[in-house]
Each structure stands twice: as structure tokens, then as C-alpha cells.
Amino acid sequence: MKKFSVLFFVIACNVLSAQNIASEKKAVETVVNQFKESIIRKDSSAFYSLFHTEPVSWMGVNRTKTQLKLMKSDPKNSKNYFRDTYQSFFSYILKKEEKKELFENVHIENDDVIGSVTFDYSFWIDNHMKNYGKEFWHLIKTDGKWKIISVVFSYDLAEFYSESN
């Protein structure tokens, strides 16, 4: 009987843990949706609320074929990445053009306090694709809320290459 009680307890804990992880995954999905919506609505308060307090890492990296193309026009520019902030990105969003970021193949991995989101993205300005690539976020749950602590993305410039190239 004691073995049965221990086994039942272990199974119950595993079921509750799996339900909690699934619930947390839904909460991370909400962050993803709020991110997209805040860009479309140009809602800085909603956007900023998705991020942890500083420091938050924000890095963009040219994909190889775009980097080669950029170096043809400026051979001295061998740096293939840039560092930015979510605040600077959002001030770019506030410029008058319509902007949106589309996400495909979204994959969320999490436990109850840490998570990652990966996806293919394309960034659009006035219904024209500006750039596209792969994006990775890291999140932590603090004070009962999921917050983004890092964003890193690769990109190709659509002026050089379409997504199918």
C-alpha cells in the first residue's frame, strides 16, 4: 500500500507539473501576441511592459549573403552585427509608416520560470517587406509575469533577396 501511495503521489505531481508548464506556455504565447499587436497599434506602454528591467540584450546579425552584398558597397564595413535596444527599435516603429512583424513556425520551450521563443519572421513597412530571418527570445517569469530578457535575430534585406532565395 505504501508503494502505491508513493507511486500515486509521483504521478499526481507529474500531471500537475505538466499542466502548469502548459499553462505557462499559454502565458508566453500571450507575450508573443502582445508584441505583434503593440507594434501594429504603436503602443509603447504595452511594448515596454513585455521586457524585463535593464539590461535587455538586443542583437541583429546580417546573414552571410546579405553581409557579402553590403561589403561590396562598403568593403571597410566588415562588422556583421549591430546592438540596439528595444526602446530604440520602438522609436523606429513610431515613425509614420505602417509597420508589422509577421511570425511563422513559432516554437515555445519553457518550464515554470524560464522560456525561449524561436520563429521565422518578416518585418513589413507599408505592405513591403523590409527584412526577414530567424528570431530568438529568452524570457524569465518574475513577479508572476513573463518578461523578455534577450532578443537576437538574423536578417536578410528584402531589397537584395526575397525569402525564397
ZIMOBEL-V937914 format. One record per run of one state. SS is the DSSP state (H for helix, E for strand, C for the rest). FROM is the first residue (numbers start at 1). LEN is the number of residues. If there is no record, write none. Layout:
BEGIN
SS/FROM/LEN  SS/FROM/LEN
END
This chain:
BEGIN
C/1/1  H/2/40  C/42/2  H/44/5  C/49/2  E/51/1  C/52/5  E/57/6  C/63/1  H/64/10  C/74/7  E/81/3  C/84/2  H/86/8  C/94/5  E/99/12  C/111/3  E/114/12  C/126/2  E/128/15  C/143/2  E/145/13  C/158/8
END
